Amino acid sequence: MEKIFFAHPIALFNQIDKLLQKVGPEKFFRSSDEEVKKAREGFAAYFFTLAMKKYTGRDWWLAQYDQATRNYPDFDFISFAEDPNDIKIEKVELTGFYPHFKSFDEALEVVNKKIKKYRNKPIDFSLLIFANHGKSEEWINLLRKKINTEYPFLSIWTIHLLFKNNVTEVKKAIAQRIVPLPGLKIEADMDDSEIHKPQSIPSYMEEQKENGKTYILFKSEFIDKINKIKK
């Protein structure tokens, strides 16, 4: 087992929000700049972890990887319990459709592009589609009709947001499993204090600061123990 740093979603969101305010919404959702691209991916991941917290009742921390470190998938989501045997890990690749898309065909194209990319590879992760468009709900329903298998992924999910009347404050994050069937819909209300309340970390984890940011990671002795079991 390698040393992996997991960030709490709230800490990640605070970093993303600063960049969003700095570059503006248009550049944030269109730029190919690596820093902006990672932040955009993290934005979707943040709301997905809140939906997972609503569904499982547990915090979901995440590790986000640079392309130079790992080509795919984009994230590891991990949920800890005091019993190490109850650790849950979900690996996720991200794609999305954004406000500048003109038609559903563009949205379908980006999803099919990911499917084709991994079709002939032995993979063990899911696909998450960030639906950030005025027609998100309509297009998700159309997507459900077009996709009838999760292959080559373990599952295919969407995440989209509903906003309050001011159009800038998020009201709900809605995660939906498109395939495999039966489908699943999770609604996380941003006013629900329980989904924002952090859990205490288990005894085999520790906090560490890296470049002024706080992460958690497995303690060295726990990593050594796991590595010995693997041998």
C-alpha positions as CSV (number, residue, x, y, z in Angstrom):
1,M,0.0,0.0,0.0
2,E,1.3,3.4,-1.0
3,K,1.0,6.7,1.0
4,I,-2.1,8.4,-0.3
5,F,-3.4,11.8,0.9
6,F,-7.2,12.1,1.2
7,A,-8.8,15.6,1.4
8,H,-12.1,16.3,3.1
9,P,-14.7,17.5,0.5
10,I,-15.3,20.8,2.4
11,A,-11.6,21.7,2.4
12,L,-11.5,20.9,-1.3
13,F,-14.6,23.0,-2.0
14,N,-13.0,26.0,-0.3
15,Q,-10.0,25.8,-2.6
16,I,-12.2,25.4,-5.7
17,D,-14.4,28.4,-4.7
18,K,-11.3,30.6,-4.5
19,L,-10.3,29.7,-8.0
20,L,-13.8,30.1,-9.3
21,Q,-14.0,33.6,-7.9
22,K,-10.6,34.4,-9.4
23,V,-11.2,33.2,-13.0
24,G,-15.0,33.6,-13.3
25,P,-17.6,31.0,-14.3
26,E,-17.1,31.0,-18.0
27,K,-13.4,30.2,-17.9
28,F,-13.9,27.8,-15.0
29,F,-16.2,25.6,-17.1
30,R,-14.4,25.9,-20.4
31,S,-10.7,26.3,-19.7
32,S,-8.2,23.5,-20.6
33,D,-5.7,24.9,-18.1
34,E,-4.6,22.0,-15.8
35,E,-5.3,23.9,-12.5
36,V,-8.8,24.9,-13.7
37,K,-9.5,21.5,-15.1
38,K,-8.7,19.8,-11.8
39,A,-10.8,22.3,-9.9
40,R,-13.7,21.7,-12.2
41,E,-13.4,18.0,-11.6
42,G,-13.2,18.6,-7.9
43,F,-16.3,20.8,-8.0
44,A,-18.4,17.9,-9.3
45,A,-16.7,15.4,-6.9
46,Y,-17.6,17.6,-3.9
47,F,-21.3,17.5,-4.6
48,F,-21.2,13.8,-5.4
49,T,-19.6,13.1,-2.0
50,L,-22.4,15.0,-0.3
51,A,-24.9,12.8,-2.0
52,M,-23.0,9.7,-0.9
53,K,-22.9,11.0,2.6
54,K,-26.7,11.4,2.5
55,Y,-27.1,7.8,1.2
56,T,-24.6,6.0,3.4
57,G,-24.5,8.2,6.5
58,R,-20.7,8.3,6.3
59,D,-18.1,10.8,5.2
60,W,-16.5,10.3,1.8
61,W,-13.0,11.7,1.5
62,L,-11.2,11.9,-1.8
63,A,-7.8,11.7,-3.5
64,Q,-7.5,13.5,-6.8
65,Y,-4.7,12.6,-9.1
66,D,-2.5,14.5,-11.5
67,Q,-2.2,13.1,-15.0
68,A,1.5,12.6,-14.5
69,T,0.8,10.5,-11.4
70,R,-2.1,8.4,-12.7
71,N,-3.7,8.6,-16.1
72,Y,-7.1,7.3,-14.9
73,P,-9.4,7.3,-13.1
74,D,-9.6,10.8,-11.8
75,F,-10.6,10.1,-8.2
76,D,-10.6,7.6,-5.4
77,F,-13.5,8.2,-3.0
78,I,-13.0,6.5,0.3
79,S,-15.2,6.1,3.4
80,F,-13.6,5.0,6.7
81,A,-14.9,3.2,9.7
82,E,-13.1,2.3,12.9
83,D,-13.0,-1.3,11.7
84,P,-10.5,-1.4,8.8
85,N,-12.5,-4.2,7.3
86,D,-15.3,-1.8,6.8
87,I,-13.4,0.7,4.6
88,K,-15.3,1.4,1.3
89,I,-13.5,2.6,-1.8
90,E,-15.0,3.8,-5.1
91,K,-12.8,4.8,-8.0
92,V,-14.3,7.3,-10.4
93,E,-13.6,8.7,-13.8
94,L,-15.3,12.1,-14.6
95,T,-16.8,13.6,-17.7
96,G,-19.6,16.2,-18.1
97,F,-21.7,18.5,-20.2
98,Y,-21.6,22.2,-19.6
99,P,-23.5,25.4,-20.1
100,H,-22.0,26.1,-23.6
101,F,-23.2,22.9,-25.1
102,K,-25.8,23.6,-27.8
103,S,-27.5,20.2,-28.0
104,F,-28.0,16.8,-26.4
105,D,-25.9,15.3,-29.2
106,E,-22.9,17.1,-27.7
107,A,-23.6,15.7,-24.3
108,L,-24.0,12.2,-25.7
109,E,-20.8,12.5,-27.6
110,V,-18.7,13.2,-24.5
111,V,-20.2,10.2,-22.8
112,N,-19.6,7.9,-25.8
113,K,-16.1,9.2,-26.1
114,K,-15.3,7.9,-22.5
115,I,-17.0,4.6,-23.3
116,K,-15.0,4.1,-26.4
117,K,-11.8,5.1,-24.6
118,Y,-12.0,2.3,-22.1
119,R,-14.0,-0.3,-24.0
120,N,-11.0,-2.6,-24.6
121,K,-9.3,-2.0,-21.2
122,P,-9.7,-4.1,-18.0
123,I,-11.0,-1.3,-15.7
124,D,-12.4,-1.4,-12.2
125,F,-14.0,2.1,-11.8
126,S,-17.2,3.9,-12.5
127,L,-18.1,6.9,-14.7
128,L,-19.5,10.0,-13.2
129,I,-21.2,12.6,-15.5
130,F,-21.4,16.1,-14.2
131,A,-24.6,17.5,-15.8
132,N,-24.1,21.3,-15.6
133,H,-26.6,22.7,-18.1
134,G,-30.0,24.4,-18.2
135,K,-31.4,21.2,-19.6
136,S,-29.6,18.8,-17.3
137,E,-32.7,17.0,-16.1
138,E,-34.1,16.6,-19.7
139,W,-30.7,15.4,-21.0
140,I,-30.2,12.9,-18.1
141,N,-33.6,11.4,-19.0
142,L,-32.5,11.1,-22.7
143,L,-29.2,9.6,-21.6
144,R,-31.0,7.0,-19.6
145,K,-32.8,5.9,-22.9
146,K,-29.5,5.8,-24.8
147,I,-27.4,3.9,-22.4
148,N,-28.5,0.3,-21.7
149,T,-25.3,-1.1,-20.2
150,E,-22.7,0.1,-17.7
151,Y,-19.9,-1.7,-19.7
152,P,-17.0,-1.1,-19.6
153,F,-17.5,0.7,-16.3
154,L,-18.7,-0.8,-13.0
155,S,-21.6,1.7,-13.0
156,I,-22.5,5.1,-14.6
157,W,-23.8,8.0,-12.5
158,T,-24.9,11.5,-13.1
159,I,-24.7,14.5,-10.7
160,H,-26.6,17.7,-11.2
161,L,-27.5,20.7,-9.1
162,L,-30.8,22.5,-8.3
163,F,-30.5,26.2,-7.3
164,K,-32.4,28.5,-5.1
165,N,-34.3,31.5,-6.5
166,N,-31.1,33.6,-6.5
167,V,-29.7,31.2,-9.2
168,T,-26.3,31.1,-7.6
169,E,-26.9,29.3,-4.3
170,V,-27.2,25.5,-4.6
171,K,-30.4,24.0,-3.1
172,K,-29.8,20.3,-3.8
173,A,-27.2,18.0,-5.3
174,I,-28.9,15.1,-7.1
175,A,-26.9,11.9,-7.9
176,Q,-28.5,9.2,-10.1
177,R,-27.2,5.8,-11.0
178,I,-28.2,5.3,-14.7
179,V,-26.9,1.7,-15.0
180,P,-26.8,-1.0,-13.8
181,L,-30.5,-1.3,-13.1
182,P,-32.4,-0.8,-10.9
183,G,-31.5,2.9,-11.0
184,L,-31.0,4.9,-7.9
185,K,-31.7,8.6,-7.1
186,I,-30.1,10.4,-4.1
187,E,-31.1,14.0,-3.2
188,A,-28.8,15.9,-0.9
189,D,-30.3,19.1,0.5
190,M,-27.6,21.7,1.1
191,D,-29.6,22.9,4.2
192,D,-29.3,19.5,5.8
193,S,-26.7,20.0,8.5
194,E,-26.0,16.3,8.9
195,I,-24.3,16.0,5.5
196,H,-21.9,18.8,6.4
197,K,-21.0,17.5,9.8
198,P,-17.5,15.9,9.7
199,Q,-16.9,12.5,11.3
200,S,-13.9,11.8,13.5
201,I,-11.1,9.9,11.8
202,P,-10.4,6.3,12.8
203,S,-7.4,5.3,14.9
204,Y,-5.4,4.0,12.0
205,M,-5.5,7.4,10.2
206,E,-3.7,10.6,11.0
207,E,-3.9,14.3,9.9
208,Q,-1.0,15.9,8.0
209,K,-0.5,19.3,6.5
210,E,0.9,19.5,3.0
211,N,1.5,23.0,1.4
212,G,-0.7,24.6,4.0
213,K,-3.6,22.1,3.4
214,T,-4.9,19.5,5.8
215,Y,-5.2,15.9,4.6
216,I,-5.6,12.5,6.3
217,L,-3.6,9.4,5.5
218,F,-3.0,5.9,6.7
219,K,-0.5,5.7,9.6
220,S,2.9,4.3,8.6
221,E,2.4,1.3,11.0
222,F,-0.9,0.5,9.4
223,I,0.6,0.6,5.9
224,D,3.4,-1.7,7.0
225,K,0.9,-4.1,8.5
226,I,-1.1,-4.2,5.2
227,N,2.0,-4.7,3.1
228,K,3.1,-7.6,5.3
229,I,-0.3,-9.3,4.8
230,K,0.0,-8.9,1.0
231,K,3.4,-10.7,0.9
